[in-house]
Amino acid sequence: MSKKFLIANWKMKLNAEESIQLAKDLKTEISKAKFGADKEIAVAPDFLSWQAVAKILKSSKVNMACQNAWYEDKGSFTGEISLAMLKDLGCQYAILGHSERRAFSGETDELVNKKVATALKHDMTPVVCVGETFEQRKEGRKDVVIMRQVQEALREIDIKPEQTLIVAYEPVWAIGSGQAMNPAEAEHTAMIIKQSLIDVLEHQDLPLVKIVYGGSVDSKNVASFTNIDVIDGALIGGASLDAKEFINLIKKA
Ligand code: PGA
């Protein structure tokens, strides 16, 4: 069975004290669970607690991720934190273009594309989020929207043979709703993403490009997604905020 990627997005849901507690709980539970090499785990805390969480999870099986970052390495970019700075601190995964950033922070496909290029430049694994809104789906535009997002985010991107790139398919309407997408539909969309990847990455090796599903994934439904051939894991919000539930979810994936 192929490796499963389980990436936790803590969003802006916890204060520093709560993040630290969750990291400690996670460390304890993970050491009991003894996951093998077939599970790749990462957590993305907020930036305020990021280093404290990284310190706690150092030498555990959990990798560090960021929820967003800026593409220039250094300079006059008030309020930003660069991918380069995060890489220096041991950040391995970069969630980029999450629909909440697209909706509330004006993140465009063009910006996502620049961030993806920088993440790969620093040998980080981009987790590129794509997904349609409820309106786009209702109007029958889902597939076109997804294809465009994938193609724009990965335009002129080169992936080295040893690098991994993850596309997270997250239907916007399924996020935080408690109503995950029907797995058969997620499979269909993942196939479309795969085809778009083949088109945009042309000659490049595809095995290290992974597709994960996100949107109300929990320990009860995770296997219905990760059992699908073309889906290599999940991006998890709400269900990652409780250590026991998250560990259970990883077990079932
Ligand atoms: P959710 O969030 O699991 O709470 O739906 C997923 C996400 O936004 O990445």
Boltz pocket constraint, residues with backbone or C-beta under 6 A from the ligand:
constraints:
  - pocket:
      binder: B
      contacts: [[A, 9], [A, 170], [A, 174], [A, 175], [A, 176], [A, 177], [A, 178], [A, 214], [A, 215], [A, 216], [A, 217], [A, 235], [A, 236], [A, 237], [A, 238], [A, 239]]
      max_distance: 6.0
